[in-house]
Amino acid sequence: MANAPIVILPKYSMTADKDIAVDLMENNEYPEFFAVGICWRLATGTVNGTVKIYGTNYAHDDNDYVLLGTCDINAANNELNKYQLVVTQYPFRNLLIKFAKNGITGGDLYIDLYKKDL
């Protein structure tokens, strides 16, 4: 992807389930946001985790999220084939990224947010 990330979230350990809330208004990136990149490295254990990406235009605590996409983690690494979800609908103010480790016992998860090149 030629576009540069607007937000590179911290590295997350894949040893526990995680809910990652992203406020796109906070960084004045709404409505330029248009894609999410998911990458993982060195996944161990039974590699069968999932990452689900949700969007909403309401507050994070409103539970009014729409599922935008699901990424299955089924290999130890995906650095050469990063999962990308391009949002073609209207932009969202907030994202919720849910990682379920299932049988994964280790590894690192990386999430990048991209904006349109103008």
N, C-alpha and C positions, 0 to 999 in steps of 0.2 A: 504494500500500500504506500503510495507516494506521499500521502498526507502525514504530517508530524503529529504525534500525540499532543493533546492539550493538557491532559492530566495523566501522569503516571502514578498510579496508586502504589503504596508500599508493597513489598513482597509479603505474601501470606504463607504461613506454614500450613501444610495439608494434613496435619495431625488431628484436627478437630473441625467440625462443621462450623461454617461462618455465614453471617448475614452482613453484607457490606452495603451501607447506605451511601449514595452519592448525590449531593445537592449541586446540580449544575448551575443554579442561580448564584450560589456562593462565589463562584469564580467568574461570573459574568460570561459563561460559555453557552448559555441558552440564547438563541436557537442554533448556534453554530455546530453543536454536537451532532454527529451522525453515525458513529460506529463504535463498537466495543471490540477490543482484541483480547483474547484469552490465550495465555501461554502457561505451560507447566514444565517443570524439570525434575528429574530424579524421583518420580513417583514410585513408591515401594508398597509391598503388601499385595493384596488382591486389587488390581488397578481397575476399579469399576465405579468411580465417582461421577458426579454430575455438577454442572454449573448451570443455574437458571437465571436468566436476566429478565427483570420486570421493569416497566416504566409507569409513571403516573404524573399528572399535572397538579396533584394535591399534596398536602403535607405528608411526610414519611409515616406518620402514625395513623393515617386515614384508612389503611388497608384497601385502597382502591387501585391496586396495581393490575396491569395487563401483562401477561406473559409475552415477551418478545422473542425469546429463543432459548433453546436448551443445547448445551454442549456436553457430550459424553467424554469422560476421561477414561480411555481404554488402552493407553500406551504409557510407557515410562516417561516419554518426552514428546513434545510437539513443536519444538523450536523451529523446525524447518517447514511446518505446516500449521501455523498459528490459526486458531479458530477466530473468525471475524463475523460479527453480526452487524450488518448495515441496516440502519433504521430509515425506512423509506416513507414512513407515515409522518405525521406532524411531530415536531420535536417534543421531548419530555423534559419537565423541570427536574424530576427526581428519578433516580434509578435505584433498584434494589437487586443486588447480585447475591444469590444464595448458592453456597458451595456445600454439597453433601459428600462426605468422604467415603461413605459405605465401607469397603474393605481396605481403603488406602491407609497406610501406617506412616508414611513420610513423603517428603517432597516439598516443592515450592510452587506457589500459584502467583502469576503476574497478570494484572489487568491494566490495559491502556484504553483511554478514551480519545477518540479522534474527532476533528472538526473538518468542515469542508474547506478546500482551497478556494479562495475567492480571486 
